[in-house]
Amino acid sequence: MLRKKLNKLRNVALGVLCLSLAVTQPCFASAPLGYDEYGDPIVTATPVPDSSTSTGQTTVTAPLHSDYYTQAADTDSIEGWPTGPNVEAQAAVLMDVNTETVLYSKNGDTQLYPASITKILTTLLACENLGYKTNITVSDTAAYSVSSGDSSIYASPGETFTRNQALMAVMLQSANEMSVAVAEQVSGSVKKFTELMNWRARLFGCKNSHFNNPNGLPDETHYTTASDMARIAKSAWMNPLFRMFCTTRYYEIPATSYFKEPRQLLNHHKMMEGGDYYYEGVLGGKTGYTQAAGNTLVTYAERNGTTLVAVVLNSISAAGAYSDTASLFDYGFNNFQKVDMEVDMDPVPVRNLPCEKYILKNCGNTYPFYYKSKVYVTLPTGIDKSVLTKRQAVLHDAVGPLRLKSKYYYKDHLVGWGMQYERNIVSDLLLPSPS
């Protein structure tokens, strides 16, 4: 009887002790239930107890670096090239948009899933193939192509949007169903659109990519590389219409007969002005996340006339992707310079007799090719352009005059290029008259 009473008292005492500990210990959130389309946790993680402390208090331990953090960049092997930063992402590339110089590359040719940065190519193809007055009506296929939790603007079958509204939804809200609707508008079907995506990617020089949908949802046959994605992003930036969708921070789609409230779209790239990870000079970009792809990010930034694009694939978190990108931009802007090759814009190799002006154009300028613009290269600070080598080739795969492309290399690494166009040197008096 006495033992039962003692056990009862002990249980009461333990209950009071546990209650007091529950009150005095800090309250922590539960483990993540999942992550949104941009890789942010829906619920923050529970801190891990630190056994090194004698007090027994629960503390938050710093996250470990990824397995790829200490891996050296491929570009570090270039003699005289600045050593690149450590980044968490499995693959990363930093490219000068204007000269196409790859300033940094780590696992640049490793095939990985792109997630929603796929929509850069989707939007570019729409910019190239859809007119301003194009209206896009959402099909049943497009509307029902998304699952619960997918990024969407909840477009209904039969709902109609202008081209600009649809592409703002694709780039700002990363709306998966609108990507499908855009693809159907451009090519008639997603299958035909993916054929266009792959054909266009090959024209950009992509050799290790294959696209199988317009939005980047998980698919074993849908993959790219950081190098290929940098080529696509660079080419997209050259399209002024694409830049409008890429750099817009806020856009509103008015109410429709299907959706009674205006849809307010915010650019989710957090390195733009006003973002949590603001970086001076960032112009825009595209975020991406799936469980299979990890965090992916494409970002454009400009300083002192130099525009860079950074690509990171399979970073450990959204914060990690932004941190990686900031490190890449610091590296690029602080260690490289744009150098004018000072090409002769109007060379005149020989002097001619006055009578020859009736035979030859341009006062006897017989130089077969001419430049339309200056030529720049991107070099590590302190490297003189005199050490560069030049390789030239005449391009025959275009309608119109022949083109002579000159590529400049530092230690066999491309640092810039220039284009010359064929000059018509024969006088019009000697040409056949048009029929």
Long-range contacts (C-beta under 8 A, 24 or more apart in sequence): 25-58, 26-58, 28-58, 34-149, 35-289, 35-291, 36-289, 37-116, 37-150, 37-151, 37-174, 37-287, 37-288, 37-289, 38-174, 38-268, 38-287, 38-288, 38-289, 38-318, 39-287, 39-289, 39-294, 39-295, 39-317, 39-318, 39-321, 40-318, 63-316, 66-90, 66-315, 66-316, 66-320, 68-106, 68-107, 71-106, 71-107, 72-106, 73-104, 73-105, 73-106, 74-105, 74-106, 74-107, 74-108, 75-102, 75-103, 75-104, 75-105, 75-413, 78-410, 78-411, 78-413, 79-411, 80-380, 80-383, 80-410, 80-411, 81-380, 81-411, 81-413, 82-331, 82-335, 82-336, 82-380, 84-331, 85-327, 85-328, 85-330, 85-331, 86-327, 87-312, 87-315, 87-324, 87-327, 87-328, 88-315, 88-316, 88-320, 88-321, 88-323, 88-324, 89-295, 89-312, 89-313, 89-314, 89-315, 89-316, 89-320, 89-321, 89-324, 90-294, 90-313, 90-314, 90-315, 91-225, 91-226, 91-311, 91-312, 91-313, 91-314, 92-226, 92-310, 92-311, 92-312, 92-313, 92-324, 92-328, 93-226, 93-227, 93-229, 93-230, 93-310, 93-311, 94-230, 94-308, 94-309, 94-310, 94-311, 94-328, 94-329, 94-331, 94-332, 95-230, 95-231, 95-233, 95-234, 95-308, 95-309, 95-311, 96-306, 96-307, 96-308, 96-332, 96-336, 96-338, 96-378, 97-234, 97-237, 97-238, 97-300, 97-307, 97-308, 97-309, 98-306, 98-307, 98-338, 98-376, 99-338, 99-376, 99-377, 99-378, 99-415, 99-416, 99-417, 100-234, 100-414, 100-416, 100-417, 101-336, 101-377, 101-378, 101-413, 101-414, 101-415, 101-416, 102-227, 102-230, 102-413, 102-414, 103-308, 103-331, 103-332, 103-335, 103-336, 103-378, 104-328, 104-331, 104-332, 105-226, 105-227, 106-226, 107-226, 108-225, 108-226, 108-227, 108-230, 109-208, 109-225, 109-227, 110-225, 110-226, 110-313, 111-208, 111-209, 111-223, 111-224, 111-225, 112-223, 112-224, 112-225, 112-226, 112-293, 112-313, 112-314, 113-216, 113-218, 113-222, 113-223, 113-290, 113-292, 113-293, 113-294, 113-296, 113-313, 113-314, 114-216, 114-222, 114-223, 114-224, 114-229, 114-288, 114-293, 114-296, 114-313, 115-216, 115-288, 115-289, 115-290, 115-293, 115-294, 115-296, 116-151, 116-174, 116-215, 116-216, 116-286, 116-287, 116-288, 116-289, 116-290, 116-296, 117-216, 117-229, 117-286, 117-287, 117-288, 117-296, 117-297, 117-298, 117-311, 118-211, 118-213, 118-214, 118-215, 118-216, 118-222, 118-224, 118-288, 119-170, 119-171, 119-174, 119-179, 119-214, 119-215, 119-216, 119-286, 120-229, 120-232, 120-233, 120-236, 120-242, 120-246, 120-286, 120-298, 121-197, 121-200, 121-201, 121-211, 121-232, 121-236, 122-170, 122-179, 122-182, 122-183, 122-193, 122-197, 122-214, 122-215, 123-167, 123-170, 123-171, 123-182, 123-236, 123-242, 123-245, 123-246, 124-200, 124-232, 124-235, 124-236, 124-239, 124-242, 125-186, 125-193, 125-196, 125-197, 125-200, 126-163, 126-166, 126-167, 126-170, 126-182, 126-185, 126-186, 127-167, 127-239, 127-241, 127-242, 127-245, 128-239, 129-186, 130-163, 130-182, 130-185, 130-186, 131-163, 132-163, 132-164, 133-163, 134-162, 134-163, 134-185, 135-160, 135-161, 135-162, 135-163, 136-160, 136-161, 136-162, 136-163, 136-166, 136-178, 136-181, 136-182, 136-185, 137-181, 138-177, 138-178, 138-181, 139-181, 139-184, 141-180, 141-184, 141-190, 142-177, 142-178, 142-180, 142-181, 142-184, 143-177, 145-176, 145-177, 145-180, 146-176, 146-177, 150-176, 150-177, 150-217, 151-175, 151-176, 152-176, 152-177, 152-178, 153-177, 153-178, 153-253, 153-263, 153-265, 154-259, 155-181, 155-258, 156-258, 156-259, 158-258, 159-256, 159-257, 159-258, 159-259, 160-256, 161-253, 164-245, 165-253, 167-245, 168-245, 168-248, 168-251, 168-253, 168-265, 169-253, 169-263, 169-265, 170-245, 171-245, 171-246, 171-248, 171-267, 171-286, 172-245, 172-248, 172-251, 172-265, 172-266, 172-267, 172-268, 173-263, 173-265, 173-266, 173-268, 174-268, 174-286, 174-287, 174-288, 176-215, 176-217, 179-213, 179-214, 179-215, 180-213, 180-214, 180-215, 182-214, 183-214, 190-214, 201-228, 201-232, 204-228, 204-231, 204-232, 204-235, 205-231, 206-231, 206-232, 216-288, 216-290, 216-293, 217-290, 218-290, 218-291, 218-292, 218-293, 224-313, 225-313, 226-311, 226-312, 226-313, 229-298, 229-311, 229-313, 230-309, 230-311, 233-298, 233-300, 233-309, 233-311, 234-309, 237-300, 237-307, 237-309, 243-283, 243-284, 246-283, 246-284, 246-285, 246-286, 246-300, 247-283, 247-284, 247-300, 248-284, 249-273, 249-274, 269-297, 269-299, 270-318, 270-322, 271-299, 271-322, 271-325, 271-326, 277-319, 277-322, 277-323, 277-326, 279-325, 279-326, 279-329, 281-329, 281-333, 282-329, 283-307, 287-318, 287-321, 289-318, 295-320, 295-321, 296-321, 297-321, 297-322, 297-324, 297-325, 299-325, 299-329, 301-329, 301-333, 303-333, 304-333, 305-338, 306-332, 306-333, 306-336, 306-338, 306-378, 308-332, 308-333, 335-380, 335-381, 336-378, 336-379, 336-380, 336-381, 337-378, 337-379, 337-380, 337-381, 338-376, 338-377, 338-378, 339-376, 339-377, 339-378, 339-379, 339-385, 340-374, 340-375, 340-376, 341-374, 341-375, 341-376, 341-377, 341-385, 341-408, 341-416, 341-418, 343-371, 343-374, 343-375, 343-418, 344-371, 345-370, 345-371, 345-374, 346-370, 357-427, 358-427, 358-429, 359-426, 359-427, 359-430, 360-425, 360-426, 360-427, 361-424, 361-425, 361-426, 361-427, 361-428, 362-423, 362-425, 365-423, 365-425, 366-425, 367-423, 368-422, 368-423, 368-425, 369-402, 369-403, 369-404, 369-420, 369-421, 369-422, 369-423, 370-420, 370-421, 370-423, 371-418, 371-419, 371-420, 372-419, 372-421, 375-406, 375-408, 375-416, 375-417, 375-418, 376-416, 377-408, 377-415, 377-416, 378-415, 378-416, 379-410, 379-415, 383-410, 388-415
